[in-house]
Amino acid sequence: MVLPFVWMVSTALKTSEETFVYPPTLIPRIVTLQNFARAWRAAPFGRYFVNSIVVSVTITLSQLLLCSLAGFVFAKFRFWGRDVLFTLVLAKLMIPIQVLIVPLYLLVIRVHLKDTLMGIILPDMMGAFGIFMLRQFIMSLPDELMDSARLDGCSDLGIFWRIILPLIRPALSTFAIIIFMNIWNDFLWPLIVISSPDKRTLPLGLAVFADEYLTSYNLAMAGALIVLIPVIVVFAVFQRQIIESVARSGLREG
């Protein structure tokens, strides 16, 4: 599992001549960082970075808020049709994205969001997986916490903000990692929506870059590593957040 990543880093640090050496070497004889600078100048990766960050961060924050609110309602409130609505949410998990592409594309065109970042963001601002995951986590919280808060005059929204969210931080951190990585690496939907070069996300830009520099494996690997580094950083940050959340979210007595 680790070997492809190690080989990518090794190739990104090699000179063009050494990438074609036979037998291939894992440790570069001459380590160079010029590949990253050349790859960065060869394609507008800065613009791709900004586009990907806007799309990924917006969708992640939106899903964290909306899915946690929906999960809170499904887990702690009783209303007519609740079970039917939740069954429909679960049914959405069984529908592959390929089935939804055509109607989503027609909807994006109708609301004039074709070739815009909002056209990428809008369909993913809320997801069935997040509702299901956070609902299951919130169900494990005792109802007595909410009852005590209501006796103190706290509103339902205040209960959600002051009690539920702090206690589900481990689930939110895990969900944030999953969503951010999926959106950051998403290729199919941005490929369909975006047609302007300056609005490409990193996966789209990397695909075009790899086609243009197919024989320059060191530049292609350097570009791939540039795309991968933010995902590794986000994973490391939220991984630490999960550990801290688990340690601090225990229910204390007295």
ChimeraX commands (.cxc) that place a marker at each C-alpha (Angstrom):
marker #1 position 0.00,0.00,0.00 radius 0.5
marker #1 position 2.82,2.41,0.85 radius 0.5
marker #1 position 5.04,1.45,-2.09 radius 0.5
marker #1 position 3.19,3.50,-4.80 radius 0.5
marker #1 position 3.37,6.60,-2.60 radius 0.5
marker #1 position 7.09,6.04,-1.93 radius 0.5
marker #1 position 7.72,5.54,-5.65 radius 0.5
marker #1 position 5.83,8.75,-6.46 radius 0.5
marker #1 position 7.97,10.74,-4.02 radius 0.5
marker #1 position 11.12,9.10,-5.37 radius 0.5
marker #1 position 10.23,9.90,-8.99 radius 0.5
marker #1 position 9.30,13.49,-8.11 radius 0.5
marker #1 position 12.81,14.01,-6.72 radius 0.5
marker #1 position 14.67,12.51,-9.69 radius 0.5
marker #1 position 16.13,14.19,-12.73 radius 0.5
marker #1 position 14.57,13.51,-16.13 radius 0.5
marker #1 position 17.47,11.26,-17.12 radius 0.5
marker #1 position 17.29,9.14,-13.98 radius 0.5
marker #1 position 13.58,8.38,-14.43 radius 0.5
marker #1 position 14.50,6.24,-17.46 radius 0.5
marker #1 position 17.45,4.44,-15.88 radius 0.5
marker #1 position 17.31,0.62,-16.00 radius 0.5
marker #1 position 17.18,-1.03,-13.58 radius 0.5
marker #1 position 15.13,1.66,-11.85 radius 0.5
marker #1 position 16.39,3.10,-8.56 radius 0.5
marker #1 position 14.24,3.80,-5.52 radius 0.5
marker #1 position 16.63,6.30,-3.93 radius 0.5
marker #1 position 17.54,9.13,-6.33 radius 0.5
marker #1 position 21.23,9.52,-7.04 radius 0.5
marker #1 position 20.73,13.26,-7.47 radius 0.5
marker #1 position 17.89,14.77,-5.40 radius 0.5
marker #1 position 16.33,17.82,-7.03 radius 0.5
marker #1 position 13.43,20.04,-6.02 radius 0.5
marker #1 position 13.33,21.79,-9.38 radius 0.5
marker #1 position 10.61,19.43,-10.57 radius 0.5
marker #1 position 8.11,21.04,-8.18 radius 0.5
marker #1 position 9.00,24.54,-9.39 radius 0.5
marker #1 position 8.82,23.48,-13.04 radius 0.5
marker #1 position 5.49,21.72,-12.51 radius 0.5
marker #1 position 4.10,24.75,-10.67 radius 0.5
marker #1 position 5.13,27.06,-13.53 radius 0.5
marker #1 position 4.01,24.69,-16.28 radius 0.5
marker #1 position 0.36,24.78,-15.13 radius 0.5
marker #1 position -1.60,27.35,-13.10 radius 0.5
marker #1 position -1.61,25.16,-9.98 radius 0.5
marker #1 position -2.09,28.25,-7.82 radius 0.5
marker #1 position -5.45,28.92,-9.43 radius 0.5
marker #1 position -6.37,25.24,-9.24 radius 0.5
marker #1 position -5.49,25.28,-5.55 radius 0.5
marker #1 position -7.76,28.23,-4.85 radius 0.5
marker #1 position -10.66,26.63,-6.74 radius 0.5
marker #1 position -10.24,23.30,-4.94 radius 0.5
marker #1 position -9.97,24.96,-1.54 radius 0.5
marker #1 position -13.12,27.03,-2.13 radius 0.5
marker #1 position -15.09,24.00,-3.30 radius 0.5
marker #1 position -13.81,21.54,-0.67 radius 0.5
marker #1 position -14.02,23.87,2.34 radius 0.5
marker #1 position -17.47,25.19,1.40 radius 0.5
marker #1 position -18.93,21.73,0.89 radius 0.5
marker #1 position -17.30,20.35,4.05 radius 0.5
marker #1 position -18.56,23.17,6.28 radius 0.5
marker #1 position -22.01,23.04,4.70 radius 0.5
marker #1 position -22.34,19.29,5.20 radius 0.5
marker #1 position -21.06,19.50,8.78 radius 0.5
marker #1 position -23.75,22.04,9.64 radius 0.5
marker #1 position -26.72,20.77,7.63 radius 0.5
marker #1 position -26.12,17.04,8.16 radius 0.5
marker #1 position -25.63,17.48,11.91 radius 0.5
marker #1 position -28.86,19.51,12.12 radius 0.5
marker #1 position -30.77,16.89,10.15 radius 0.5
marker #1 position -29.22,14.07,12.19 radius 0.5
marker #1 position -30.21,15.88,15.40 radius 0.5
marker #1 position -33.82,16.17,14.24 radius 0.5
marker #1 position -34.04,12.54,13.12 radius 0.5
marker #1 position -32.40,11.29,16.33 radius 0.5
marker #1 position -34.11,13.35,19.05 radius 0.5
marker #1 position -37.47,14.55,17.71 radius 0.5
marker #1 position -40.65,12.64,17.01 radius 0.5
marker #1 position -42.88,13.92,14.22 radius 0.5
marker #1 position -45.26,12.50,11.65 radius 0.5
marker #1 position -43.46,10.85,8.75 radius 0.5
marker #1 position -40.06,10.80,10.44 radius 0.5
marker #1 position -39.37,7.14,9.74 radius 0.5
marker #1 position -40.55,7.44,6.13 radius 0.5
marker #1 position -38.29,10.44,5.53 radius 0.5
marker #1 position -35.31,8.67,7.08 radius 0.5
marker #1 position -36.00,5.61,4.92 radius 0.5
marker #1 position -35.86,7.87,1.86 radius 0.5
marker #1 position -32.52,9.23,3.09 radius 0.5
marker #1 position -31.19,5.68,3.38 radius 0.5
marker #1 position -32.56,4.88,-0.08 radius 0.5
marker #1 position -30.48,7.74,-1.46 radius 0.5
marker #1 position -27.36,5.85,-0.34 radius 0.5
marker #1 position -28.28,3.02,-2.71 radius 0.5
marker #1 position -28.44,5.25,-5.81 radius 0.5
marker #1 position -25.10,5.46,-7.67 radius 0.5
marker #1 position -23.93,8.91,-8.69 radius 0.5
marker #1 position -23.94,7.87,-12.36 radius 0.5
marker #1 position -27.75,7.65,-12.25 radius 0.5
marker #1 position -28.01,11.22,-10.96 radius 0.5
marker #1 position -25.53,12.91,-13.26 radius 0.5
marker #1 position -27.97,13.70,-16.09 radius 0.5
marker #1 position -30.75,15.23,-13.93 radius 0.5
marker #1 position -28.19,17.12,-11.84 radius 0.5
marker #1 position -26.55,18.47,-14.98 radius 0.5
marker #1 position -29.91,19.62,-16.37 radius 0.5
marker #1 position -30.71,21.27,-13.04 radius 0.5
marker #1 position -27.37,23.09,-12.98 radius 0.5
marker #1 position -28.00,24.39,-16.52 radius 0.5
marker #1 position -31.53,25.51,-15.63 radius 0.5
marker #1 position -30.35,27.57,-12.66 radius 0.5
marker #1 position -27.50,29.03,-14.78 radius 0.5
marker #1 position -24.65,27.54,-12.74 radius 0.5
marker #1 position -22.91,25.76,-15.61 radius 0.5
marker #1 position -19.17,26.42,-15.67 radius 0.5
marker #1 position -19.18,27.92,-12.15 radius 0.5
marker #1 position -17.76,26.73,-8.85 radius 0.5
marker #1 position -21.24,26.98,-7.33 radius 0.5
marker #1 position -22.37,24.42,-9.89 radius 0.5
marker #1 position -19.91,21.99,-8.30 radius 0.5
marker #1 position -20.80,22.98,-4.74 radius 0.5
marker #1 position -24.60,23.08,-4.79 radius 0.5
marker #1 position -25.43,19.37,-5.34 radius 0.5
marker #1 position -23.07,18.31,-2.52 radius 0.5
marker #1 position -24.00,20.83,0.17 radius 0.5
marker #1 position -25.90,18.09,2.00 radius 0.5
marker #1 position -25.52,14.32,1.85 radius 0.5
marker #1 position -27.41,11.23,2.92 radius 0.5
marker #1 position -24.30,9.56,4.31 radius 0.5
marker #1 position -23.62,12.45,6.68 radius 0.5
marker #1 position -27.21,12.51,7.93 radius 0.5
marker #1 position -27.11,8.78,8.62 radius 0.5
marker #1 position -23.69,8.81,10.28 radius 0.5
marker #1 position -24.33,11.79,12.57 radius 0.5
marker #1 position -27.85,10.63,13.40 radius 0.5
marker #1 position -26.51,7.31,14.65 radius 0.5
marker #1 position -23.92,9.09,16.78 radius 0.5
marker #1 position -26.44,11.56,18.25 radius 0.5
marker #1 position -28.81,8.71,19.13 radius 0.5
marker #1 position -26.20,7.40,21.57 radius 0.5
marker #1 position -26.39,10.61,23.63 radius 0.5
marker #1 position -28.77,10.38,26.62 radius 0.5
marker #1 position -32.05,12.29,26.36 radius 0.5
marker #1 position -31.60,13.46,29.96 radius 0.5
marker #1 position -29.06,16.02,28.76 radius 0.5
marker #1 position -31.69,17.69,26.58 radius 0.5
marker #1 position -34.33,17.49,29.31 radius 0.5
marker #1 position -32.02,19.19,31.80 radius 0.5
marker #1 position -31.18,21.92,29.31 radius 0.5
marker #1 position -34.88,22.55,28.60 radius 0.5
marker #1 position -35.54,22.88,32.35 radius 0.5
marker #1 position -32.86,25.59,32.39 radius 0.5
marker #1 position -34.69,27.42,29.60 radius 0.5
marker #1 position -32.45,26.43,26.70 radius 0.5
marker #1 position -34.04,26.38,23.24 radius 0.5
marker #1 position -33.73,23.46,20.82 radius 0.5
marker #1 position -31.22,25.40,18.75 radius 0.5
marker #1 position -29.27,26.25,21.91 radius 0.5
marker #1 position -29.25,22.57,22.89 radius 0.5
marker #1 position -27.89,21.69,19.47 radius 0.5
marker #1 position -25.18,24.36,19.60 radius 0.5
marker #1 position -24.11,24.10,23.26 radius 0.5
marker #1 position -24.63,20.39,24.03 radius 0.5
marker #1 position -24.94,18.24,20.92 radius 0.5
marker #1 position -22.14,19.71,18.80 radius 0.5
marker #1 position -19.45,19.57,21.54 radius 0.5
marker #1 position -20.32,15.95,22.29 radius 0.5
marker #1 position -20.22,14.79,18.67 radius 0.5
marker #1 position -16.88,16.41,17.84 radius 0.5
marker #1 position -15.23,12.99,17.24 radius 0.5
marker #1 position -17.90,12.13,14.67 radius 0.5
marker #1 position -17.69,15.59,13.10 radius 0.5
marker #1 position -13.92,15.31,12.78 radius 0.5
marker #1 position -14.15,11.88,11.16 radius 0.5
marker #1 position -16.91,13.04,8.83 radius 0.5
marker #1 position -14.91,16.15,7.89 radius 0.5
marker #1 position -11.95,13.98,6.85 radius 0.5
marker #1 position -14.15,11.76,4.70 radius 0.5
marker #1 position -15.99,14.61,2.98 radius 0.5
marker #1 position -12.93,16.79,2.41 radius 0.5
marker #1 position -10.93,13.95,0.88 radius 0.5
marker #1 position -13.82,12.88,-1.36 radius 0.5
marker #1 position -14.50,16.39,-2.63 radius 0.5
marker #1 position -10.81,17.26,-3.00 radius 0.5
marker #1 position -10.24,14.17,-5.16 radius 0.5
marker #1 position -13.55,14.38,-7.06 radius 0.5
marker #1 position -13.00,14.30,-10.80 radius 0.5
marker #1 position -16.21,13.23,-12.58 radius 0.5
marker #1 position -18.66,15.95,-11.51 radius 0.5
marker #1 position -16.23,18.91,-11.93 radius 0.5
marker #1 position -15.28,17.48,-15.34 radius 0.5
marker #1 position -18.93,17.65,-16.42 radius 0.5
marker #1 position -19.70,21.08,-14.96 radius 0.5
marker #1 position -16.49,23.02,-15.68 radius 0.5
marker #1 position -15.34,23.96,-19.16 radius 0.5
marker #1 position -13.18,27.07,-18.53 radius 0.5
marker #1 position -9.50,26.38,-17.78 radius 0.5
marker #1 position -9.35,29.01,-15.02 radius 0.5
marker #1 position -12.16,27.29,-13.07 radius 0.5
marker #1 position -10.65,23.82,-12.98 radius 0.5
marker #1 position -10.06,22.09,-9.68 radius 0.5
marker #1 position -6.78,20.31,-8.94 radius 0.5
marker #1 position -7.84,16.84,-10.18 radius 0.5
marker #1 position -8.93,18.36,-13.51 radius 0.5
marker #1 position -5.78,20.43,-13.79 radius 0.5
marker #1 position -3.60,17.46,-12.93 radius 0.5
marker #1 position -5.29,15.31,-15.59 radius 0.5
marker #1 position -4.61,17.92,-18.27 radius 0.5
marker #1 position -1.07,18.41,-16.97 radius 0.5
marker #1 position -0.38,14.68,-17.05 radius 0.5
marker #1 position -1.61,14.48,-20.65 radius 0.5
marker #1 position 0.69,17.29,-21.73 radius 0.5
marker #1 position 3.72,15.98,-19.79 radius 0.5
marker #1 position 3.12,12.24,-20.16 radius 0.5
marker #1 position 6.75,11.45,-20.92 radius 0.5
marker #1 position 8.07,13.71,-18.13 radius 0.5
marker #1 position 7.28,11.31,-15.33 radius 0.5
marker #1 position 9.20,13.32,-12.77 radius 0.5
marker #1 position 7.09,16.43,-13.49 radius 0.5
marker #1 position 3.88,14.40,-13.49 radius 0.5
marker #1 position 4.77,12.85,-10.12 radius 0.5
marker #1 position 5.72,16.26,-8.74 radius 0.5
marker #1 position 2.33,17.60,-9.80 radius 0.5
marker #1 position 0.58,14.62,-8.22 radius 0.5
marker #1 position 2.48,15.17,-4.98 radius 0.5
marker #1 position 1.48,18.85,-4.97 radius 0.5
marker #1 position -2.15,17.78,-5.19 radius 0.5
marker #1 position -1.73,15.16,-2.46 radius 0.5
marker #1 position 0.04,17.25,0.19 radius 0.5
marker #1 position -3.06,19.24,1.33 radius 0.5
marker #1 position -5.01,16.01,1.85 radius 0.5
marker #1 position -2.23,14.60,4.03 radius 0.5
marker #1 position -2.11,17.83,6.07 radius 0.5
marker #1 position -5.89,17.89,6.60 radius 0.5
marker #1 position -5.89,14.23,7.60 radius 0.5
marker #1 position -3.09,14.78,10.12 radius 0.5
marker #1 position -4.81,17.83,11.65 radius 0.5
marker #1 position -8.21,16.19,12.02 radius 0.5
marker #1 position -6.67,12.94,13.23 radius 0.5
marker #1 position -5.22,14.83,16.16 radius 0.5
marker #1 position -8.57,16.53,16.68 radius 0.5
marker #1 position -10.31,13.14,16.90 radius 0.5
marker #1 position -7.98,11.99,19.67 radius 0.5
marker #1 position -8.47,15.21,21.62 radius 0.5
marker #1 position -12.24,15.06,21.17 radius 0.5
marker #1 position -12.47,11.48,22.40 radius 0.5
marker #1 position -10.43,12.36,25.48 radius 0.5
marker #1 position -12.56,15.41,26.33 radius 0.5
marker #1 position -16.06,14.30,25.37 radius 0.5
marker #1 position -16.69,11.84,28.23 radius 0.5
marker #1 position -19.78,12.44,30.30 radius 0.5
marker #1 position -18.83,13.46,33.81 radius 0.5
marker #1 position -20.87,12.78,36.89 radius 0.5
marker #1 position -21.54,15.22,39.66 radius 0.5
marker link #1:1,2 radius 0.2
marker link #1:2,3 radius 0.2
marker link #1:3,4 radius 0.2
marker link #1:4,5 radius 0.2
marker link #1:5,6 radius 0.2
marker link #1:6,7 radius 0.2
marker link #1:7,8 radius 0.2
marker link #1:8,9 radius 0.2
marker link #1:9,10 radius 0.2
marker link #1:10,11 radius 0.2
marker link #1:11,12 radius 0.2
marker link #1:12,13 radius 0.2
marker link #1:13,14 radius 0.2
marker link #1:14,15 radius 0.2
marker link #1:15,16 radius 0.2
marker link #1:16,17 radius 0.2
marker link #1:17,18 radius 0.2
marker link #1:18,19 radius 0.2
marker link #1:19,20 radius 0.2
marker link #1:20,21 radius 0.2
marker link #1:21,22 radius 0.2
marker link #1:22,23 radius 0.2
marker link #1:23,24 radius 0.2
marker link #1:24,25 radius 0.2
marker link #1:25,26 radius 0.2
marker link #1:26,27 radius 0.2
marker link #1:27,28 radius 0.2
marker link #1:28,29 radius 0.2
marker link #1:29,30 radius 0.2
marker link #1:30,31 radius 0.2
marker link #1:31,32 radius 0.2
marker link #1:32,33 radius 0.2
marker link #1:33,34 radius 0.2
marker link #1:34,35 radius 0.2
marker link #1:35,36 radius 0.2
marker link #1:36,37 radius 0.2
marker link #1:37,38 radius 0.2
marker link #1:38,39 radius 0.2
marker link #1:39,40 radius 0.2
marker link #1:40,41 radius 0.2
marker link #1:41,42 radius 0.2
marker link #1:42,43 radius 0.2
marker link #1:43,44 radius 0.2
marker link #1:44,45 radius 0.2
marker link #1:45,46 radius 0.2
marker link #1:46,47 radius 0.2
marker link #1:47,48 radius 0.2
marker link #1:48,49 radius 0.2
marker link #1:49,50 radius 0.2
marker link #1:50,51 radius 0.2
marker link #1:51,52 radius 0.2
marker link #1:52,53 radius 0.2
marker link #1:53,54 radius 0.2
marker link #1:54,55 radius 0.2
marker link #1:55,56 radius 0.2
marker link #1:56,57 radius 0.2
marker link #1:57,58 radius 0.2
marker link #1:58,59 radius 0.2
marker link #1:59,60 radius 0.2
marker link #1:60,61 radius 0.2
marker link #1:61,62 radius 0.2
marker link #1:62,63 radius 0.2
marker link #1:63,64 radius 0.2
marker link #1:64,65 radius 0.2
marker link #1:65,66 radius 0.2
marker link #1:66,67 radius 0.2
marker link #1:67,68 radius 0.2
marker link #1:68,69 radius 0.2
marker link #1:69,70 radius 0.2
marker link #1:70,71 radius 0.2
marker link #1:71,72 radius 0.2
marker link #1:72,73 radius 0.2
marker link #1:73,74 radius 0.2
marker link #1:74,75 radius 0.2
marker link #1:75,76 radius 0.2
marker link #1:76,77 radius 0.2
marker link #1:77,78 radius 0.2
marker link #1:78,79 radius 0.2
marker link #1:79,80 radius 0.2
marker link #1:80,81 radius 0.2
marker link #1:81,82 radius 0.2
marker link #1:82,83 radius 0.2
marker link #1:83,84 radius 0.2
marker link #1:84,85 radius 0.2
marker link #1:85,86 radius 0.2
marker link #1:86,87 radius 0.2
marker link #1:87,88 radius 0.2
marker link #1:88,89 radius 0.2
marker link #1:89,90 radius 0.2
marker link #1:90,91 radius 0.2
marker link #1:91,92 radius 0.2
marker link #1:92,93 radius 0.2
marker link #1:93,94 radius 0.2
marker link #1:94,95 radius 0.2
marker link #1:95,96 radius 0.2
marker link #1:96,97 radius 0.2
marker link #1:97,98 radius 0.2
marker link #1:98,99 radius 0.2
marker link #1:99,100 radius 0.2
marker link #1:100,101 radius 0.2
marker link #1:101,102 radius 0.2
marker link #1:102,103 radius 0.2
marker link #1:103,104 radius 0.2
marker link #1:104,105 radius 0.2
marker link #1:105,106 radius 0.2
marker link #1:106,107 radius 0.2
marker link #1:107,108 radius 0.2
marker link #1:108,109 radius 0.2
marker link #1:109,110 radius 0.2
marker link #1:110,111 radius 0.2
marker link #1:111,112 radius 0.2
marker link #1:112,113 radius 0.2
marker link #1:113,114 radius 0.2
marker link #1:114,115 radius 0.2
marker link #1:115,116 radius 0.2
marker link #1:116,117 radius 0.2
marker link #1:117,118 radius 0.2
marker link #1:118,119 radius 0.2
marker link #1:119,120 radius 0.2
marker link #1:120,121 radius 0.2
marker link #1:121,122 radius 0.2
marker link #1:122,123 radius 0.2
marker link #1:123,124 radius 0.2
marker link #1:124,125 radius 0.2
marker link #1:125,126 radius 0.2
marker link #1:126,127 radius 0.2
marker link #1:127,128 radius 0.2
marker link #1:128,129 radius 0.2
marker link #1:129,130 radius 0.2
marker link #1:130,131 radius 0.2
marker link #1:131,132 radius 0.2
marker link #1:132,133 radius 0.2
marker link #1:133,134 radius 0.2
marker link #1:134,135 radius 0.2
marker link #1:135,136 radius 0.2
marker link #1:136,137 radius 0.2
marker link #1:137,138 radius 0.2
marker link #1:138,139 radius 0.2
marker link #1:139,140 radius 0.2
marker link #1:140,141 radius 0.2
marker link #1:141,142 radius 0.2
marker link #1:142,143 radius 0.2
marker link #1:143,144 radius 0.2
marker link #1:144,145 radius 0.2
marker link #1:145,146 radius 0.2
marker link #1:146,147 radius 0.2
marker link #1:147,148 radius 0.2
marker link #1:148,149 radius 0.2
marker link #1:149,150 radius 0.2
marker link #1:150,151 radius 0.2
marker link #1:151,152 radius 0.2
marker link #1:152,153 radius 0.2
marker link #1:153,154 radius 0.2
marker link #1:154,155 radius 0.2
marker link #1:155,156 radius 0.2
marker link #1:156,157 radius 0.2
marker link #1:157,158 radius 0.2
marker link #1:158,159 radius 0.2
marker link #1:159,160 radius 0.2
marker link #1:160,161 radius 0.2
marker link #1:161,162 radius 0.2
marker link #1:162,163 radius 0.2
marker link #1:163,164 radius 0.2
marker link #1:164,165 radius 0.2
marker link #1:165,166 radius 0.2
marker link #1:166,167 radius 0.2
marker link #1:167,168 radius 0.2
marker link #1:168,169 radius 0.2
marker link #1:169,170 radius 0.2
marker link #1:170,171 radius 0.2
marker link #1:171,172 radius 0.2
marker link #1:172,173 radius 0.2
marker link #1:173,174 radius 0.2
marker link #1:174,175 radius 0.2
marker link #1:175,176 radius 0.2
marker link #1:176,177 radius 0.2
marker link #1:177,178 radius 0.2
marker link #1:178,179 radius 0.2
marker link #1:179,180 radius 0.2
marker link #1:180,181 radius 0.2
marker link #1:181,182 radius 0.2
marker link #1:182,183 radius 0.2
marker link #1:183,184 radius 0.2
marker link #1:184,185 radius 0.2
marker link #1:185,186 radius 0.2
marker link #1:186,187 radius 0.2
marker link #1:187,188 radius 0.2
marker link #1:188,189 radius 0.2
marker link #1:189,190 radius 0.2
marker link #1:190,191 radius 0.2
marker link #1:191,192 radius 0.2
marker link #1:192,193 radius 0.2
marker link #1:193,194 radius 0.2
marker link #1:194,195 radius 0.2
marker link #1:195,196 radius 0.2
marker link #1:196,197 radius 0.2
marker link #1:197,198 radius 0.2
marker link #1:198,199 radius 0.2
marker link #1:199,200 radius 0.2
marker link #1:200,201 radius 0.2
marker link #1:201,202 radius 0.2
marker link #1:202,203 radius 0.2
marker link #1:203,204 radius 0.2
marker link #1:204,205 radius 0.2
marker link #1:205,206 radius 0.2
marker link #1:206,207 radius 0.2
marker link #1:207,208 radius 0.2
marker link #1:208,209 radius 0.2
marker link #1:209,210 radius 0.2
marker link #1:210,211 radius 0.2
marker link #1:211,212 radius 0.2
marker link #1:212,213 radius 0.2
marker link #1:213,214 radius 0.2
marker link #1:214,215 radius 0.2
marker link #1:215,216 radius 0.2
marker link #1:216,217 radius 0.2
marker link #1:217,218 radius 0.2
marker link #1:218,219 radius 0.2
marker link #1:219,220 radius 0.2
marker link #1:220,221 radius 0.2
marker link #1:221,222 radius 0.2
marker link #1:222,223 radius 0.2
marker link #1:223,224 radius 0.2
marker link #1:224,225 radius 0.2
marker link #1:225,226 radius 0.2
marker link #1:226,227 radius 0.2
marker link #1:227,228 radius 0.2
marker link #1:228,229 radius 0.2
marker link #1:229,230 radius 0.2
marker link #1:230,231 radius 0.2
marker link #1:231,232 radius 0.2
marker link #1:232,233 radius 0.2
marker link #1:233,234 radius 0.2
marker link #1:234,235 radius 0.2
marker link #1:235,236 radius 0.2
marker link #1:236,237 radius 0.2
marker link #1:237,238 radius 0.2
marker link #1:238,239 radius 0.2
marker link #1:239,240 radius 0.2
marker link #1:240,241 radius 0.2
marker link #1:241,242 radius 0.2
marker link #1:242,243 radius 0.2
marker link #1:243,244 radius 0.2
marker link #1:244,245 radius 0.2
marker link #1:245,246 radius 0.2
marker link #1:246,247 radius 0.2
marker link #1:247,248 radius 0.2
marker link #1:248,249 radius 0.2
marker link #1:249,250 radius 0.2
marker link #1:250,251 radius 0.2
marker link #1:251,252 radius 0.2
marker link #1:252,253 radius 0.2
marker link #1:253,254 radius 0.2
view
